[in-house]
Structure formats: C-alpha cells, structure tokens
Amino acid sequence: MKKVLLLTVFLYSFCGMMIAGNKSKLLYTDELVSVAKNKMKNDSLMKKAWNEIKSVADTQLKRNSVDKLDYLSLAYIMTGDKAYSDKIRAVLKGVVNNKAWASSEMLSRKPAWRSDLGVAHKAYLTAIGYNTVYNDMTASERKQIADALYRLGVEPLLGDWIMEPTRIHSLNSMGHNWWTSCVCMGGILALSIQNEVPQAKAGADAVYEMLPEWFLFAGDVLQHKPKTFDEAGGMYESLNYANFGIQEALQFYIAWGNINGKKQLPELSHFDKLCDYFMHVCYPRTGMLYSLNFGDSHKNISAESSLMLLYSLGVKDDNMLWYISQVEQGQHRDGYFLNKPMGFLYTPDLSKAPKLPEQKNSQLFSDFGWATMRTSWEKDATMLAIKSGHTWNHSHADANSFILFHKGVDIIKDAGNCWYPKPEYRNYFFQSQAHNVVLFNGQGQSREQQYNGSSLRGNMYNLMDAGNIRYVMSDGTGPVSDNFSRNFRHFLWLDNVIYMIDDLKTHTYGDFEWLWHPGGEAKKSGADLTVTNGDASVVIRPLYPRLLALSDFVHDYPEDLYWEIVEAPHEDLNGKTEKYYSFHLPGKFNRVKGLTAIILKDSVSQRELPLMEKREGKDWIGLRVKYQGKVTDLYINQLADGRLMHSNSWIEADGWTTDAYMFAVTYKEGEKPSAAKEMFVCYGSALRRDDKSYFSSMSKLFVIKKEEKDGWKLWMQGQPYMNASFGISSVRPARLWVNDNETKFIYKDNSIKVKIDD
C-alpha cells in the first residue's frame, strides 16, 4: 500500500500554462477535461456518462434555473458551444434581481439566519457558472453579476458563519456539516468573483485560514459537544454527514489551489486517516457497496466523493481505488458518479485498484465510540459493527446498539431514519426503540438527548482480533444513567458464534427488555429466533438470564423470556411498516446478566448447530459449547461486576481458579480442558488449574492466547505497562508474537514471561 501526502495543491492548466487571476478554473480545469476526453476515446462508460451529462445540459437550455449550472458549465467547457454559455449568462443575469436566497424559516429565527444549505448550494453552482463564462462577459456584466452574487451568497454565508462584525455561528453551536458547507461554498463563490469584488478575496482568505479549526475542533464540556474527528479518522455524525462535510471542505481546498497557484495545505493528519475511516465503515458485497447506517445515514450511502477529492489533492492510497471501484453508479442521491460533472472529471483511473484492500479486519474508533469487526474483506463476508458514543443532532439514541452484516445483507439491522420534520423521526427513528438495545421499564435514553446531547457519553474499549477470536466491550451506561448504574455489553466472537453478554444494574427494581430488529423474515422455533434473508440466516438464542419460552403458552413458562412483536414505521414512510421483537424478562429485578448467542449459519438449510449446555456453579454462570470436534467452555464471574470493592473476585469453576470477569478455553473433543490451545481472559489477573498457573499478571488484563505449530500468539490489552507470565502445558514454543509483532521472551520455571511498556 502506497500513501503519499502532497503538501501543495497544483494549479491545473491547459498545455502547462498557468492563467493568472480569475480566468483560472475553480474545479473544472482544462487538464481534467483533457483527461476525460482522452478516456472517452476508448471507454464506453465514459462516453455514456458524457451523453447523459450533455442531455441534462440540453434540457436546461429551455429553462432558467440555477440548479443545473454545473451541467451547463461542463457542457460548455467540453464542447465550446456558445448556446451553453449564453444560457449560463442569462441565468446569472436573472439572479441579479433576487432579493435574497435565504428561506423564510431561517430568516424568522432570532437572530435571523441569512444563509443555510440552500444558499450554500446556490453559491456553489453560481460560482461554477460565473467562473466558466468569465471570459464571455463584458466588464460591466461581470461587475453587475459579481456584486449581486456577493450580496446574495458571499456576504450572508461568510457574514453569518465566520466574518466580524456580523457572525452569529460558532463551531460549538453549528460546527458540523453545515459549517463546512456554508463556509466553503461561500469561499468558493468568493474565489470566483474576487477580481470584481475585492472584499470577496478577504473572505476567501479567511475561509482558508479558519478551515483547519473545523478539522481540529476538540469539542466542549459545557454544551456536551464531541470533537469533530476521532483520532483514527472517524466522525460521529454518521457516514452521510461525515462525507458531506469533508467533501465541501476538500472542494474549497482544490478551488483555492487552482485560483492561487501552488499553495500549501495545512499539515493535518486527518487527511491521511479518512480513507481508513470510510473503509472500516463499509461492507463490500455482491451488488452495491453498503455502509454502516448508524444515525442519520442510509446503508446505500458511500464516500467516493471525498476520496476522489483527496486523491486529486495528492493524498493517494491504493485502497481508495479499491473503495471507489466497489461503488455502484447511481447508488445514492449525492454521489460523484460518472454521469455527474464532478464524478466525470474526478474519478481516477481504477484499472490499478487492488482486488482486495490492504487493511486490518477490525477497527476501534475510541473517541466517538464505534467499532467494526469482520471475517475478511471478501464480498459478502460477516461484519459486526457496534456503536456506543455520543448522542446529539444526527447521532441517534443508540448506545450499545449493533448491526450485523452476513452474506450480503444486514441480517440484524438498524431501523434507519426518515425526513426530519416527520413525527416518526423524533418519536421513533431517533429514539432507543429503533435500535438493538436493552430498555428498562420501557425506557432507553432520555428523549431530550436529541436536542441537548448526552452529558455522559458511551464508550468502547479493548477491541481484540485474533482471527477466529474477537472481542470488544461497549459501555453505554452514561447515556442511560438516569436508570442504569451499569450498562455494559461485551461481544465475544468465537468461530461461528457471537456471544453478547449484557451486564446490567439499575437504581431501582423494574422490567428489563431486549430489542431485536431483524433484517429479514424472523421465525421463532422453540427457544430460538431465526432470521433469514436470501442466502443469509442467523439464529438468535437467549441463554441467560432465561431461555425464550418454548411455546406461545407463556403462562406455562412463567420464569422464561416472553416476547412481543412490535409494529413500527418503515424508514421509507411509504405506508409500509416493519416488525421488531421485544424479549421481556418476567418479574422485577435490579441486576441482570444477559447472555445471548448469535449463531452465524453457513447456509439457510444448515441443520447442525453448535450444541450449547448451560452450566452454573457458585458465583458463576457459563456454557459448554460443542461443534465440529471442538469444545469451548465459557465462564462468567458473578462477583466481578462491581459488587465487590476491595475484595478480589476469586471463583472456582470446573477446576479453574480465577478472578477474571469472564474467560473461555477451547480444546478438542475428548481431551481435557487443561489441554486447551486457545484461551480468552477478560479482565483477569490469574487463571490456575491443578496448582499450576496458566496466566498471571499484577493488573487485570484482556488476553487472547493461541498455541499454534510455529509458535504462540498473544494479544494483550488493559494497561500501558504489562508484566505477565504464561504457563507451558506441553512443548516450549520456539517463537512468540504479541499483538501481531514477533517478540523476544524470557523462559523461566516452565513459563513464558512477557513485558510490554507502551
């Protein structure tokens, strides 16, 4: 994988000559047009796309709308046909008579908002149009139109959003996708007219100087605002708005460079991390690329536009080519597709796109609380995504919720969203009921968090990926702390089963309720709920605190989980509804351990499933799972859930002695547990058996150990300084890897000692 960050934006110019001043192109440069024309000679898709763009432009010749000035502009640059130029000039002249572009709804606010996304969009389109026909206008025409565009677009946008003494917004109040759209589109219009309106240049300069503040905004405490970007590159607002906000910023940087010649970009590490973010939240499949739809997004949304602009700016990564090549033309409304002007010019050469990306399978975005884990980057693989971060604005009340993709579909899904003014949005889609979470007395997160934010956010920790063993912990206590003192959700993925462990404690006694949103046909059979969609099928099997009642005669199973099927709006709001499941625990409790197995079926017709035996002992609950010659014993320590303060949480379980919160060992059927070659320890300082230490550490750690033919592989987390020992049951390993790096080790007293100092 090759990554290069060029710190300059090059002025694209025809035949290598730089054209000074405002005659330079903003975005539709001569070089890009030349490349596109050459591609059309041998590329039927490019020819088809151009014909579609030209058809839209030709239709606009009969209209007087700003909406498609970008199509008219590209048509003129590509063909030189004056009919397009004349229409652009006529549309721009008509704009002169507009009193204002702002909407009445925004103007009625106090103080009045003179600009919004609609104004930003018009600013962008008129900037492209004005720049395109600049040389076709007389000096008086340029001045008259430029003055009007400054009054209608630049002054309201930059005056409301960044310039004194009229600014009304701040990054703390509106520092999300609106900020970059309004500021950067106002900046692009300012660049377009700066020759005729000198004060516009000062506005464009201000945008360039202030834009890094948006990327680097660290959030605030007083109004519960999160930082704009995660350290790993992600953005909490959802993929939809992350892509939109980034795209608007990058368009300005390109336009700035094209107008001003070679110009340094801010040295921001964010640019180099964005590709990783967009990739980790995507799901490659047969058909269009899907993406996570946490918050106000849709699974069809993709981020090829931001990646194309980054690539053009010199932030080149072969993974970008892979990502763009996965996107299906026209799969969502706002994409940079070949039959749209920006996609036509900025789609890079995808012939060198790798078959599969060079990318790790799991990613934790700890700053804003998302995690993804997948079996591979092959199409239609299995991917689990969990969210437990901030709630506000476009980020829903979904702490500890998750989405599961399997064999090409979101088999356990998010309910989605709808148009924001609709009552279904605020009453359902935004609320906890639309997500895969646990409710208490019918309540999830407080409804006020949609507007005021969650003062205590959720968090995610300790993501570990050892191939067939994966783990992550989600802490959603903060957003529901009015009811919960503990709301932890652990995901332990062993082979073809995802074990979801809920550690719940509430301030009072009440009713616990698990919500499940199936992404297919759901059918209850005995203690299982099977969800099927096409070739994908999973089995949801609650195990603790109780099984699902075996039949509809729930009164014959008074202590088991009973269920309700709830009818809810479909996100399309087209008259259709959909159903989700609610599993209720009878009786009132204030402390519960929930353990649910999600079995990933290889096929819809698969009949042989893992055999799961519930097992319990003093202060522990667990499972013995047998499948295809392997046995896995899973133990959950009932004392390690915060109920003890200074006393350590020691238990005896089937001959094992440990203080771990949870642990699992896997061994061949017919062998003894002590022969286990795979071991998982969750928050433990020791694991012993028959007076032998299998694992020891002064601090409680999260550990995965796998004994393989070529050596041992360890994954360790939990503290910056770790000093652990591992007992050897049979043969001393020749090599050792710790956290995917080969490591030297000390062998002493029939054990391996490992030291990690971050």
PyMOL commands that set and color helices and strands:
alter all, ss='L'
color gray80, all
select helices_A, chain A and resi 14-16+21-23+30-40+44-60+69-79+82-95+104-107+117-132+134-136+139-161+171-174+177-193+198-216+239-260+270-280+304-312+318-326+341-346+423-429+432-434+449-452+478-480+554-556+673-675
alter helices_A, ss='H'
color red, helices_A
select strands_A, chain A and resi 3-4+8-9+263-264+282-283+290-291+316-317+362-365+370-374+382-387+401-406+409-412+438-440+459-465+469-475+484-494+497-510+512-516+521-525+528-533+536-544+562-569+577-584+589-600+611-617+620-627+630-637+651-653+656-658+662-668+678-689+692-708+711-717+721-727+736-738+741-742+746-748+751-757
alter strands_A, ss='S'
color yellow, strands_A
deselect
rebuild
show_as cartoon
